[in-house]
Amino acid sequence: EVQLVESGGGLEQPGRSLRLSCTTSGFSFDDYAMNWVRQAPGKGLEWAGFIRSKAYGGTAEYAASVKGRFIISRDDSKSIAYLQMNSLKTEDTAVYYCTRSRAAAGPDNFDYWGQGTLVTVSS
Amino acid sequence: DIQMTQSPSAMSASVGDRVTITCRASQGINNYLAWFQQKPGKVPKRLIYGSSSLQSGVPSRFSGSGSGTEFTLTISNLQPEDFATYYCLQHDTYPWTFGQGTKVEIK
């Protein structure tokens, strides 16, 4: 059974850092890119970024709103993706989801999601 | 960035109605478009991938169509469990972008 479980959310002050984890099981993690999608309270979905699989270079892409502050990484030996969130802003307050994807427009894109972890940035 | 303009932003419909939601992309995105359903407090659920392929297990009353810059999600014979918010997502060009969502409410 495919599972994705986010952890690491919580309350943090503006300017501080937080690291989220997405622990996965039930599929070949190293074959997939891993995405982070966030949703501010009462708002829509926002793609925050993703990291490619090692076969595609293992590099990351980011939304403009987080670029330069957030870093996505992965540990294929543990099947975990990470979201390092630095220089937090109040507008980063959101539920953060991880979801998998692969190249092309096939069935393996955004088919499984974690349950989400809430990040609250407030002084 | 590619803008995904989703319409309408909200709508009221009755059980049994046919509902159409549209996403227009600011430039061509091939068929790299997915549709999601989200209910309050729940995780988004993928309905359609590749603009028109139905996710396994999703009822056949859901269908997707379109190409290039205009895409449509159609729900025929709307059921009580279909009242939710729907989002499109383009994953052709970075940054990938969601539509702003369409809330389907009970009339």
Interface residues (C-beta under 8 A of the other chain):
Chain A: N35 V37 G44 L45 E46 W47 G49 F50 E61 Y62 A63 A64 Y97 S101 A105 G106 P107 N109 F110 D111 W113 G114 Q115 G116
Chain B: D1 N30 N31 Y32 L33 A34 F36 Q38 V43 P44 R46 Y49 G50 S51 S53 Q55 S56 T85 Y87 L89 H91 Y94 P95 W96 T97 F98 G99 Q100 G101
